[in-house]
Amino acid sequence: MKYEKLFTPISIGKVEIPNRYAMAPMGPLGLGDSEGGWNQRGIDYYTRRAAGGIGLIITGVTFSDCKVETQSMPNVPNSAYNPVHFTRTSREMTERVHAYGSKIFLMMSGGFGRVTIPTNLGEFPPVAPSEIPHRWLDKMCRALTKDEIRSIVESFGKGAYNAKRAGFDGIEIHAVHEGYLIDQFAISFFNHRDDEYGGSLENRLRFAKEVREEIARTCGWDFPVSLRFSLKSMVKDWREGALPGEEFEEKGRDIDEGIEAAKLLVQYGYDALDVDAGTYDAWWWNHPPMYMEKAPYREYAKIVKETVDVPVLMAGRVDNPDLALECVENGICDIISLGRPTLADPDIVKKIRTGRLSEIRPCISCQEGCMGRIQHYSMLNCAVNPQAGRERATKLNPIGKKKKVLVIGGGPAGCEAARVLAERGHEPVLYEAKGALGGNLLPGGAPSFKEDDLALAKWFADELQRLNVEVHLNEKADERLAKSGDFDAVIVATGSRPKLFSLGDDEKVYAAEQVLLGEKDPGETVAVVGAGLVGCELALDLAMKGKKVVLLEALDKIMAVNGPLCSANKEMLERLLPFNGVEITCGAKVTGYNGGKLTAEVNGETKEIAADSVVLCVGYRSENALYNALKYDVPELYLLGDAREVSNIMYAIWDAFEVANQI
């Protein structure tokens, strides 16, 4: 078996992991209750991933501190707040996880410090090692007292003891990583203390050292403890992170200090290091969007692997099993951590083990269902998998009577509706006017950094074929077919069309999809009008291909109306545009295009811009004429996707799942 190496056991301390795959920790927002335990959603969520074959599950971040930063993350478990309730709910979860042969570690955090999410901060002043600026808010943090540090350390011991009683196989410390509180202590840029917790590297790591010793005191040294570890910080300055390939002066932890820190942490007794890079000031490193290459931590994990003699875990878009195998065989890491890919497909490891790679639903790294919703709505979900985090509530409903359903449109909404209908036992028949399934995934996936959009379109096509769904390509379903009486229900998912307007010389004015799909050549100098997500990604793609690009936006900032975008995606794209030479002009109202010159009103002045072409990215209009023609004649009729309301991939898929699961 090609991937046999990925399915050999490995031990962290005295705990044997059955394969080389871990579920990377992701914030369990919505998976805990107000009493400090797991709710049913959380128990079902982790159990479902164990059923999918993951060797080691690392829960999302939980807390034990009950005094200092109690407001850091609401409604996630706290292992010291209510020990009886935490133990009871955790025991139910760990017993179910163990039934599938998986191991499970509880991730525990010392707190957020200067990176506390503003909506969770309340009236409490943010804390930090020293008086330093908050990451998100224009306010200063106060320095933790030594008594508060000791209180947090002691809470780790109590919390870990309760976790051990509850059946967890070990602990992962959310510590010298991503610029959280314990990492702020470890980095001299953030830590200006002159006591035993500041100054030398050993002093700055004292917090992490005392945490490990306290857990050993309550649980014994043979209870495994791994540590999340960012080898390099990628900090240019306060709230300024570095891009891949950018030359800069590291203000945070550099590689040399990272190597010394890794050695010390293992010396302190940590049984494994879970390696990445970055901080909240360079958040895209810790939560890599589609603009980041696959496995961006390879260089850093290999350095750590060559430095320490404990297992090294590595996450970061390593969903491709060939890449995972290469990393393990070449000594880059020992264990591959999959975070978002397990949201998209909880059976990914099982499918890799049995060679069913085409059945793996791809993560598209959009972060709209996971990090975006965590950040904005305090809930963990997935854009492409509506069941993630809602496993029990969204189980496929059994059917009482088989129905034949006409699905009109082969974009994400139509494909998802047909897939769910077929999984449940109905008979969907799908019509797509164009020659391929995927809808807006096809132009959206044209840039080199959006290949996973194309992978999702292919997955839909493969799944419909596997489920024997009748698909008609290059056939436009019409009113006559829908009213023919051959169908018990009709779903209209006819998508949207781009908004266009005349600028004068319209022969060289294109829609984004015409350029993305290669139907039109934009020339060497391109004016992109509209700086929403489509316009920004198109501008970046053209610039990366060597074009000179001017990006114009009528509002006062780019991506002003997109959401819920994860800050990692938004901030990285904002910085990638000028880094790749894109000229951005906001507050610009275009007025005409003639003779290779685009005119625009900018802050009351007329500006002329030379451009071989103009590409309009100013939104889409719902294509719902067919639905309106049917709505008084077809009893069971549904309108889905952009045809109902122009939105994003997530809501097209989610709405389609909801409707198709109820028919």
SESEZA-533405 format. One line per 10 residues: number of its first residue (from 1); for each residue x negated, y negated, z of C-alpha. Coordinates in Angstrom, 2 decimals, decimal comma. Example, Ala and Ser with C-alpha at 12.3 -4.5 7.8 and 13.67 -1.06 7.14 Angstrom:
1	-12,30:4,50:7,80 ~ -13,67:1,06:7,14;
//
This chain:
1	0,00:0,00:0,00 ~ -1,49:-3,29:-1,15 ~ -0,76:-5,13:2,08 ~ -1,62:-2,31:4,48 ~ -4,21:-4,44:6,29 ~ -1,45:-6,86:7,27 ~ 0,34:-4,00:9,04 ~ -2,49:-2,75:11,22 ~ -2,23:-3,44:14,97 ~ -4,29:-5,97:16,90;
11	-4,46:-6,85:20,58 ~ -4,25:-10,16:22,40 ~ -5,68:-9,36:25,78 ~ -4,10:-6,06:26,77 ~ -0,99:-6,52:24,60 ~ -1,00:-4,69:21,27 ~ 0,73:-6,46:18,40 ~ 2,05:-3,94:15,82 ~ 1,10:-6,00:12,75 ~ -0,73:-9,16:11,70;
21	2,35:-11,35:11,50 ~ 3,53:-13,73:14,21 ~ 6,54:-15,99:14,21 ~ 5,03:-19,44:14,64 ~ 6,52:-21,56:17,42 ~ 9,18:-24,04:16,35 ~ 11,08:-26,34:18,71 ~ 14,15:-24,42:19,95 ~ 16,50:-27,38:19,76 ~ 20,07:-26,17:20,18;
31	18,89:-22,76:21,41 ~ 18,87:-23,55:25,14 ~ 21,55:-24,55:27,61 ~ 21,85:-27,33:30,16 ~ 21,01:-24,91:32,99 ~ 17,49:-24,20:31,76 ~ 18,09:-20,86:30,06 ~ 18,71:-19,54:26,56 ~ 22,15:-19,80:25,02 ~ 23,63:-17,08:22,83;
41	22,40:-18,79:19,69 ~ 18,83:-18,68:20,97 ~ 19,03:-15,02:21,94 ~ 20,52:-14,07:18,56 ~ 18,01:-16,23:16,68 ~ 14,89:-14,59:18,10 ~ 16,40:-11,10:18,06 ~ 17,19:-11,52:14,35 ~ 13,52:-12,30:13,60 ~ 12,40:-9,26:15,58;
51	14,78:-7,15:13,51 ~ 13,00:-8,52:10,42 ~ 9,70:-6,94:11,40 ~ 7,68:-9,76:12,99 ~ 4,92:-8,30:15,16 ~ 4,72:-11,18:17,63 ~ 7,37:-13,79:18,30 ~ 6,18:-17,05:19,85 ~ 9,17:-19,01:21,06 ~ 9,48:-22,68:20,38;
61	8,18:-25,04:23,03 ~ 9,72:-24,78:26,51 ~ 8,95:-26,59:29,74 ~ 8,33:-25,93:33,40 ~ 7,77:-29,47:34,68 ~ 10,79:-30,65:36,68 ~ 9,41:-33,95:38,00 ~ 7,34:-35,96:35,52 ~ 8,77:-35,62:32,02 ~ 12,14:-34,01:32,57;
71	13,60:-35,93:29,62 ~ 11,05:-34,75:27,01 ~ 13,30:-32,29:25,20 ~ 16,93:-31,84:26,25 ~ 18,68:-28,48:26,16 ~ 15,62:-26,31:25,68 ~ 14,75:-23,68:28,28 ~ 12,81:-24,60:31,42 ~ 11,20:-21,63:33,11 ~ 10,91:-23,29:36,55;
81	14,08:-25,42:36,80 ~ 16,57:-22,61:37,46 ~ 14,53:-19,39:37,83 ~ 17,50:-17,02:38,26 ~ 19,35:-18,29:35,21 ~ 16,18:-18,52:33,10 ~ 15,19:-14,96:34,04 ~ 18,65:-13,55:33,34 ~ 19,04:-15,11:29,89 ~ 15,40:-14,44:28,97;
91	15,64:-10,81:30,06 ~ 18,60:-10,29:27,75 ~ 16,53:-11,70:24,90 ~ 13,24:-9,91:25,57 ~ 14,96:-6,54:25,96 ~ 16,66:-6,96:22,59 ~ 13,42:-8,13:20,94 ~ 11,49:-5,16:22,36 ~ 14,05:-2,76:20,91 ~ 12,59:-3,56:17,48;
101	8,99:-3,01:18,57 ~ 8,10:-6,72:18,53 ~ 6,22:-8,53:21,26 ~ 7,27:-11,97:22,48 ~ 5,29:-14,82:24,06 ~ 6,92:-17,82:25,75 ~ 5,48:-21,12:24,57 ~ 5,10:-23,58:27,44 ~ 4,23:-27,27:27,20 ~ 2,69:-29,77:29,58;
111	4,79:-32,51:28,04 ~ 4,85:-35,02:25,22 ~ 3,17:-38,07:26,71 ~ 2,79:-40,87:24,16 ~ 4,55:-38,88:21,42 ~ 7,91:-38,42:23,19 ~ 10,74:-38,54:20,65 ~ 12,40:-41,95:21,21 ~ 15,94:-40,57:21,34 ~ 14,87:-38,27:24,19;
121	13,00:-40,87:26,20 ~ 15,95:-42,56:27,89 ~ 15,04:-45,26:30,37 ~ 11,92:-43,50:31,62 ~ 8,57:-45,12:30,80 ~ 6,43:-42,84:28,63 ~ 3,39:-41,30:30,29 ~ -0,11:-40,57:29,00 ~ -3,62:-39,98:30,35 ~ -4,20:-43,74:30,25;
131	-2,42:-46,96:29,41 ~ -2,24:-46,53:25,62 ~ 0,30:-47,33:22,85 ~ 3,27:-45,02:22,32 ~ 3,36:-43,25:18,96 ~ 6,83:-44,37:17,88 ~ 7,79:-47,30:20,12 ~ 6,22:-50,71:20,56 ~ 5,48:-50,16:24,23 ~ 2,59:-49,04:26,38;
141	2,48:-45,75:28,27 ~ 1,61:-45,55:31,95 ~ -1,23:-43,33:33,18 ~ -0,38:-40,10:34,97 ~ -1,46:-39,88:38,58 ~ -3,56:-36,96:39,81 ~ -0,62:-35,79:41,93 ~ 1,55:-35,68:38,80 ~ -1,10:-33,69:36,93 ~ -1,26:-31,22:39,79;
151	2,53:-30,98:39,83 ~ 2,59:-30,09:36,12 ~ -0,21:-27,54:36,58 ~ 1,64:-25,86:39,45 ~ 4,83:-25,74:37,40 ~ 2,97:-23,72:34,73 ~ 2,19:-21,06:37,32 ~ 5,79:-20,88:38,51 ~ 7,18:-20,89:34,99 ~ 4,77:-18,21:33,74;
161	5,60:-16,03:36,74 ~ 9,31:-16,26:35,88 ~ 8,52:-15,52:32,22 ~ 6,59:-12,39:33,20 ~ 9,51:-11,25:35,38 ~ 11,85:-11,91:32,46 ~ 9,94:-9,53:30,17 ~ 7,81:-11,87:28,11 ~ 4,58:-10,19:27,00 ~ 2,48:-13,31:27,37;
171	2,35:-17,10:27,25 ~ 1,23:-19,52:24,56 ~ 0,21:-22,94:25,86 ~ 1,29:-25,90:23,77 ~ -1,82:-27,72:24,78 ~ -4,95:-28,89:22,98 ~ -2,86:-29,38:19,88 ~ -1,03:-32,00:17,79 ~ -1,64:-34,86:20,20 ~ 0,74:-33,72:22,93;
181	0,06:-34,66:26,55 ~ -2,65:-32,10:27,34 ~ -4,28:-32,85:23,98 ~ -4,18:-36,56:24,80 ~ -6,24:-35,72:27,86 ~ -8,68:-33,77:25,67 ~ -9,27:-36,60:23,14 ~ -11,41:-39,55:24,19 ~ -9,52:-41,92:21,86 ~ -6,46:-41,43:24,08;
191	-8,16:-40,67:27,41 ~ -9,85:-43,65:29,08 ~ -9,87:-42,27:32,62 ~ -12,86:-42,57:34,94 ~ -11,89:-39,75:37,33 ~ -12,48:-36,00:37,02 ~ -9,94:-35,82:34,14 ~ -11,82:-38,29:31,92 ~ -15,24:-38,88:30,45 ~ -17,06:-35,69:29,43;
201	-15,44:-33,03:27,25 ~ -15,38:-30,66:30,23 ~ -13,49:-33,25:32,27 ~ -11,06:-33,97:29,45 ~ -10,35:-30,24:29,15 ~ -9,89:-29,86:32,91 ~ -6,08:-30,07:32,57 ~ -6,08:-27,12:30,14 ~ -8,54:-25,21:32,33 ~ -6,43:-25,65:35,47;
211	-3,32:-24,50:33,62 ~ -5,05:-21,24:32,64 ~ -6,31:-20,69:36,18 ~ -2,90:-21,39:37,71 ~ -1,19:-18,84:35,42 ~ -3,86:-16,29:36,35 ~ -3,21:-17,04:40,04 ~ 0,52:-16,27:39,73 ~ 0,48:-13,60:37,01 ~ -3,02:-12,08:37,09;
221	-5,82:-12,47:34,56 ~ -4,51:-9,48:32,58 ~ -1,32:-11,37:31,61 ~ -2,23:-12,73:28,13 ~ -2,34:-16,47:27,50 ~ -3,01:-17,89:24,04 ~ -3,48:-21,57:23,25 ~ -2,36:-23,74:20,36 ~ -5,47:-25,56:19,22 ~ -6,06:-28,34:16,68;
231	-9,72:-28,20:15,69 ~ -9,68:-31,68:14,12 ~ -7,33:-34,60:14,80 ~ -7,25:-36,42:11,42 ~ -6,78:-39,80:13,16 ~ -7,93:-42,96:11,38 ~ -6,45:-45,30:13,98 ~ -3,34:-45,75:16,09 ~ -0,40:-44,37:14,07 ~ -2,68:-43,94:11,05;
241	-3,47:-40,45:9,80 ~ -5,80:-39,24:7,08 ~ -4,68:-37,57:3,88 ~ -6,26:-34,39:2,50 ~ -9,43:-35,31:0,65 ~ -9,59:-38,80:2,14 ~ -12,91:-40,04:3,47 ~ -12,49:-41,61:6,90 ~ -14,02:-42,04:10,33 ~ -12,45:-39,59:12,77;
251	-11,15:-41,43:15,85 ~ -9,81:-38,27:17,46 ~ -11,49:-34,88:17,85 ~ -14,00:-34,14:15,12 ~ -15,12:-30,68:14,06 ~ -18,29:-30,66:16,17 ~ -16,36:-31,48:19,32 ~ -13,65:-29,04:18,27 ~ -16,20:-26,23:18,11 ~ -17,44:-27,05:21,61;
261	-13,86:-27,25:22,87 ~ -13,03:-23,84:21,39 ~ -16,01:-22,27:23,17 ~ -15,02:-23,83:26,48 ~ -11,37:-22,82:26,18 ~ -12,29:-19,19:25,63 ~ -14,75:-19,46:28,51 ~ -11,85:-20,67:30,67 ~ -10,00:-17,45:29,93 ~ -7,71:-18,09:26,97;
271	-7,09:-14,80:25,17 ~ -6,40:-16,18:21,67 ~ -6,50:-19,50:19,80 ~ -3,65:-20,50:17,48 ~ -5,42:-22,89:15,11 ~ -4,27:-25,87:13,05 ~ -5,32:-29,51:12,54 ~ -3,78:-32,93:13,08 ~ -1,88:-35,03:15,61 ~ 1,37:-36,99:15,62;
281	-0,58:-39,88:14,10 ~ -1,20:-37,57:11,12 ~ 1,92:-35,49:11,57 ~ 1,94:-34,01:8,07 ~ -1,09:-31,93:9,02 ~ 0,77:-30,10:11,79 ~ 3,99:-29,80:9,79 ~ 2,75:-29,53:6,20 ~ 5,31:-30,67:3,60 ~ 5,35:-29,49:0,01;
291	2,77:-32,20:-0,77 ~ 0,20:-30,25:1,26 ~ -1,56:-27,27:-0,29 ~ -0,77:-23,75:0,88 ~ -2,73:-22,61:3,94 ~ -4,29:-26,03:4,62 ~ -5,92:-24,82:7,85 ~ -8,13:-22,16:6,24 ~ -11,33:-24,16:6,64 ~ -10,62:-24,90:10,29;
301	-9,42:-21,42:11,26 ~ -12,56:-19,88:9,75 ~ -14,78:-22,22:11,77 ~ -12,98:-21,21:14,95 ~ -13,05:-17,53:14,00 ~ -16,84:-17,75:13,59 ~ -17,14:-19,55:16,93 ~ -15,13:-17,41:19,37 ~ -14,66:-13,71:20,05 ~ -10,89:-13,74:20,66;
311	-8,14:-13,34:18,04 ~ -7,40:-16,39:15,89 ~ -3,88:-17,11:14,66 ~ -3,18:-19,44:11,72 ~ 0,08:-20,90:10,41 ~ 0,70:-23,47:7,67 ~ 2,56:-22,39:4,50 ~ 1,01:-18,91:4,30 ~ 4,19:-17,32:2,93 ~ 2,39:-15,71:-0,03;
321	1,28:-12,22:1,11 ~ -1,69:-12,23:-1,28 ~ -2,97:-15,39:0,38 ~ -2,26:-13,93:3,83 ~ -4,18:-10,77:2,96 ~ -7,10:-12,82:1,67 ~ -7,24:-14,79:4,92 ~ -7,28:-11,66:7,09 ~ -9,72:-9,70:4,91 ~ -12,15:-12,63:4,57;
331	-12,38:-13,29:8,28 ~ -10,49:-16,58:8,22 ~ -8,04:-15,45:10,90 ~ -6,71:-12,31:12,55 ~ -2,99:-13,05:12,59 ~ -0,82:-14,96:10,13 ~ 1,85:-17,14:11,74 ~ 5,00:-17,76:9,74 ~ 7,27:-20,52:10,98 ~ 9,60:-22,02:8,39;
341	9,40:-18,93:6,14 ~ 11,08:-16,94:8,94 ~ 13,87:-19,53:9,00 ~ 14,37:-19,18:5,26 ~ 14,21:-15,39:5,36 ~ 14,13:-13,56:8,71 ~ 13,34:-10,32:6,84 ~ 10,22:-11,67:5,11 ~ 7,80:-9,35:6,94 ~ 9,96:-6,28:6,33;
351	10,21:-7,17:2,64 ~ 6,43:-7,61:2,36 ~ 5,87:-4,25:4,06 ~ 8,18:-2,49:1,59 ~ 7,02:-4,35:-1,51 ~ 10,30:-6,21:-2,15 ~ 8,65:-9,56:-2,77 ~ 11,23:-10,80:-5,27 ~ 13,88:-10,54:-2,58 ~ 12,15:-13,00:-0,24;
361	14,10:-16,25:-0,07 ~ 11,41:-18,97:-0,30 ~ 10,92:-21,85:2,07 ~ 10,73:-25,03:0,00 ~ 8,92:-27,08:2,72 ~ 11,56:-29,81:2,53 ~ 11,85:-29,82:6,36 ~ 15,36:-31,26:6,07 ~ 17,01:-28,33:7,85 ~ 14,28:-27,80:10,44;
371	12,07:-30,74:11,46 ~ 14,40:-33,37:10,00 ~ 17,37:-32,08:11,98 ~ 15,24:-31,54:15,10 ~ 14,07:-35,13:14,91 ~ 17,45:-36,70:14,16 ~ 20,06:-34,33:15,60 ~ 18,20:-32,14:18,14 ~ 19,08:-28,93:16,30 ~ 16,96:-26,31:14,52;
381	18,31:-24,95:11,23 ~ 17,17:-24,27:7,65 ~ 18,09:-25,97:4,39 ~ 18,06:-22,80:2,27 ~ 19,40:-20,38:4,91 ~ 22,66:-21,60:6,47 ~ 22,58:-18,75:8,99 ~ 19,32:-19,77:10,70 ~ 20,02:-20,74:14,29 ~ 23,69:-19,85:13,78;
391	23,38:-16,10:13,27 ~ 26,49:-15,03:15,17 ~ 28,73:-17,89:14,05 ~ 27,89:-17,39:10,37 ~ 27,94:-13,63:10,04 ~ 29,34:-12,55:6,70 ~ 33,07:-12,01:7,08 ~ 34,53:-8,65:6,01 ~ 37,08:-8,93:3,23 ~ 40,62:-7,64:3,41;
401	41,31:-7,80:-0,32 ~ 38,79:-7,97:-3,13 ~ 39,13:-11,12:-5,23 ~ 37,84:-12,05:-8,64 ~ 36,40:-15,56:-8,38 ~ 35,38:-17,87:-11,21 ~ 32,31:-19,92:-10,29 ~ 31,68:-22,82:-12,67 ~ 28,13:-24,12:-12,46 ~ 24,79:-22,40:-11,83;
411	23,08:-24,91:-9,58 ~ 22,28:-24,22:-5,91 ~ 25,93:-24,51:-4,84 ~ 27,29:-22,24:-7,56 ~ 24,53:-19,67:-7,13 ~ 24,90:-19,57:-3,34 ~ 28,68:-19,23:-3,60 ~ 28,37:-16,35:-6,07 ~ 25,70:-14,65:-3,92 ~ 27,75:-14,81:-0,73;
421	30,92:-13,66:-2,49 ~ 29,09:-10,66:-3,94 ~ 27,44:-9,79:-0,61 ~ 30,88:-9,71:1,00 ~ 32,35:-7,47:-1,70 ~ 34,23:-9,93:-3,90 ~ 33,75:-10,10:-7,69 ~ 32,30:-13,47:-8,70 ~ 31,91:-14,42:-12,36 ~ 29,54:-17,34:-12,93;
431	29,43:-19,65:-15,95 ~ 26,50:-22,01:-16,55 ~ 26,51:-24,41:-19,51 ~ 22,71:-24,46:-19,79 ~ 20,29:-21,65:-20,50 ~ 19,03:-21,03:-16,96 ~ 20,25:-21,00:-13,40 ~ 19,01:-23,55:-10,92 ~ 20,60:-26,88:-11,77 ~ 18,60:-29,77:-10,31;
441	16,09:-27,32:-8,84 ~ 14,58:-27,08:-12,34 ~ 13,64:-30,74:-12,88 ~ 13,07:-31,13:-9,13 ~ 10,57:-28,27:-9,23 ~ 8,62:-29,59:-12,21 ~ 5,90:-31,46:-10,22 ~ 2,98:-29,26:-9,23 ~ 3,72:-29,77:-5,53 ~ 7,34:-28,60:-5,89;
451	6,74:-25,06:-7,18 ~ 8,83:-23,60:-4,38 ~ 11,94:-25,27:-5,83 ~ 11,38:-23,19:-8,95 ~ 10,80:-20,14:-6,76 ~ 14,19:-20,75:-5,13 ~ 15,89:-20,98:-8,53 ~ 14,25:-17,69:-9,53 ~ 15,32:-16,12:-6,23 ~ 18,93:-17,03:-6,91;
461	18,70:-15,52:-10,40 ~ 17,07:-12,34:-9,07 ~ 19,62:-11,99:-6,26 ~ 22,59:-12,37:-8,59 ~ 21,08:-9,72:-10,85 ~ 20,43:-7,41:-7,88 ~ 24,04:-7,87:-6,77 ~ 25,34:-7,17:-10,31 ~ 27,03:-10,56:-10,59 ~ 28,40:-11,27:-14,05;
471	26,54:-14,38:-15,27 ~ 27,27:-16,26:-18,49 ~ 24,49:-18,63:-19,56 ~ 24,86:-21,21:-22,33 ~ 28,62:-20,99:-21,88 ~ 30,62:-23,94:-20,64 ~ 33,67:-22,85:-18,68 ~ 36,69:-24,97:-19,48 ~ 40,20:-25,72:-18,28 ~ 41,66:-22,93:-20,41;
481	39,44:-20,26:-18,83 ~ 40,15:-21,47:-15,31 ~ 43,91:-21,41:-15,93 ~ 43,90:-18,09:-17,76 ~ 45,22:-16,17:-14,78 ~ 42,26:-13,78:-14,78 ~ 40,92:-15,15:-11,48 ~ 42,21:-15,19:-7,93 ~ 40,17:-18,29:-7,05 ~ 38,08:-20,91:-8,81;
491	34,99:-22,71:-7,53 ~ 33,92:-25,82:-9,41 ~ 30,24:-26,65:-8,87 ~ 29,55:-28,71:-11,97 ~ 26,90:-30,88:-10,33 ~ 26,13:-34,49:-11,16 ~ 24,66:-36,63:-13,90 ~ 22,07:-39,39:-13,51 ~ 23,20:-42,99:-13,38 ~ 21,91:-44,92:-16,40;
501	22,31:-48,53:-17,51 ~ 21,16:-50,56:-20,47 ~ 18,04:-52,69:-20,24 ~ 17,88:-53,73:-23,90 ~ 15,34:-51,48:-25,64 ~ 16,96:-48,25:-24,42 ~ 15,06:-46,00:-26,80 ~ 12,26:-45,92:-24,23 ~ 14,48:-45,83:-21,13 ~ 14,77:-42,32:-19,73;
511	16,39:-40,39:-16,94 ~ 14,05:-38,73:-14,46 ~ 15,00:-35,21:-15,48 ~ 14,15:-35,93:-19,13 ~ 10,59:-36,75:-18,14 ~ 10,28:-34,00:-15,53 ~ 11,46:-31,32:-17,95 ~ 9,13:-32,56:-20,69 ~ 11,96:-33,62:-22,98 ~ 10,57:-37,17:-23,21;
521	6,97:-38,41:-23,19 ~ 6,77:-41,45:-20,90 ~ 3,45:-42,64:-22,30 ~ 0,45:-43,79:-20,30 ~ 1,98:-46,74:-18,46 ~ 5,29:-46,03:-16,75 ~ 7,73:-48,14:-14,76 ~ 9,82:-46,03:-12,39 ~ 12,95:-47,84:-11,23 ~ 14,35:-46,60:-7,94;
531	12,23:-45,48:-4,99 ~ 14,42:-42,88:-3,43 ~ 13,01:-39,40:-2,99 ~ 13,40:-38,56:-6,72 ~ 11,69:-41,76:-7,86 ~ 8,85:-41,45:-5,35 ~ 8,13:-37,83:-6,23 ~ 8,29:-38,58:-9,95 ~ 5,91:-41,52:-9,51 ~ 3,48:-39,35:-7,56;
541	3,64:-36,59:-10,15 ~ 2,96:-39,00:-13,01 ~ 0,09:-40,65:-11,13 ~ -1,48:-37,28:-10,37 ~ -1,37:-36,63:-14,14 ~ -3,39:-39,78:-14,76 ~ -0,58:-42,18:-15,69 ~ -0,54:-45,80:-14,55 ~ 2,68:-46,07:-12,54 ~ 4,62:-49,03:-11,20;
551	7,41:-48,13:-8,76 ~ 10,18:-50,69:-8,29 ~ 12,83:-50,62:-5,56 ~ 15,73:-53,05:-5,07 ~ 15,81:-52,54:-1,29 ~ 13,16:-53,82:1,09 ~ 11,47:-50,43:1,56 ~ 11,10:-47,13:-0,26 ~ 13,14:-44,03:0,63 ~ 15,52:-46,24:2,58;
561	18,60:-44,10:1,93 ~ 17,22:-40,56:2,05 ~ 17,75:-38,35:5,07 ~ 17,43:-36,64:7,34 ~ 13,85:-36,62:6,12 ~ 11,23:-35,32:8,51 ~ 8,72:-38,06:9,35 ~ 5,91:-35,75:8,22 ~ 7,33:-35,63:4,68 ~ 8,29:-39,28:4,50;
571	5,06:-40,68:5,94 ~ 2,84:-38,45:3,84 ~ 4,66:-39,38:0,63 ~ 4,53:-43,08:1,55 ~ 0,76:-42,84:1,88 ~ 0,18:-40,54:-1,09 ~ 1,68:-43,06:-3,53 ~ -0,88:-45,87:-3,06 ~ -3,63:-43,29:-2,43 ~ -2,97:-42,04:-5,99;
581	-2,82:-45,54:-7,46 ~ 0,94:-46,12:-7,62 ~ 1,79:-49,83:-7,45 ~ 4,90:-50,36:-5,32 ~ 7,16:-53,42:-5,52 ~ 10,17:-53,66:-3,22 ~ 12,96:-56,24:-3,40 ~ 12,85:-55,93:-7,19 ~ 15,93:-56,19:-9,40 ~ 15,18:-55,14:-12,99;
591	16,83:-57,33:-15,62 ~ 15,62:-56,14:-19,01 ~ 13,16:-54,15:-21,10 ~ 12,01:-55,25:-24,54 ~ 8,79:-55,07:-26,52 ~ 7,08:-52,89:-23,94 ~ 7,76:-55,42:-21,17 ~ 10,02:-54,80:-18,16 ~ 11,35:-57,92:-16,48 ~ 12,39:-57,99:-12,84;
601	13,45:-60,54:-10,26 ~ 11,18:-60,24:-7,22 ~ 11,78:-62,58:-4,29 ~ 13,37:-65,15:-6,56 ~ 10,63:-65,04:-9,20 ~ 10,67:-63,39:-12,61 ~ 7,95:-60,81:-13,07 ~ 6,89:-59,08:-16,30 ~ 5,49:-55,55:-16,20 ~ 3,87:-53,83:-19,17;
611	5,26:-50,32:-19,58 ~ 5,33:-47,74:-22,36 ~ 8,61:-46,52:-20,88 ~ 11,06:-47,05:-18,06 ~ 12,36:-44,12:-16,03 ~ 15,59:-44,73:-14,12 ~ 15,88:-43,00:-10,74 ~ 18,84:-44,89:-9,35 ~ 21,06:-42,06:-8,22 ~ 23,64:-39,64:-9,58;
621	27,38:-39,53:-10,24 ~ 29,51:-36,52:-9,40 ~ 30,63:-34,52:-12,42 ~ 34,15:-33,60:-11,26 ~ 36,36:-34,11:-14,31 ~ 37,09:-30,38:-14,63 ~ 38,14:-30,14:-10,98 ~ 40,51:-33,09:-11,41 ~ 42,04:-31,38:-14,45 ~ 42,65:-28,20:-12,41;
631	43,67:-29,45:-8,99 ~ 47,42:-29,35:-9,57 ~ 47,44:-26,02:-11,40 ~ 45,03:-23,64:-9,64 ~ 46,27:-22,63:-6,15 ~ 42,92:-21,54:-4,68 ~ 40,49:-24,15:-5,94 ~ 37,27:-25,42:-4,36 ~ 34,88:-28,25:-5,23 ~ 31,24:-27,80:-4,15;
641	27,79:-29,33:-4,37 ~ 27,07:-32,61:-6,11 ~ 30,39:-32,33:-7,91 ~ 32,07:-32,97:-4,53 ~ 29,53:-35,41:-3,13 ~ 26,02:-36,22:-4,33 ~ 23,67:-35,03:-1,63 ~ 20,65:-32,73:-1,23 ~ 19,88:-29,05:-1,71 ~ 20,67:-28,29:1,90;
651	24,26:-29,47:1,84 ~ 24,91:-27,88:-1,56 ~ 23,84:-24,50:-0,13 ~ 25,44:-24,94:3,28 ~ 28,83:-26,01:1,91 ~ 28,78:-23,20:-0,63 ~ 28,04:-20,65:2,09 ~ 30,84:-21,99:4,29 ~ 33,47:-21,84:1,56 ~ 32,35:-18,54:0,01;
661	32,29:-16,87:3,43 ~ 35,94:-17,74:4,03 ~ 37,50:-16,69:0,68;
//
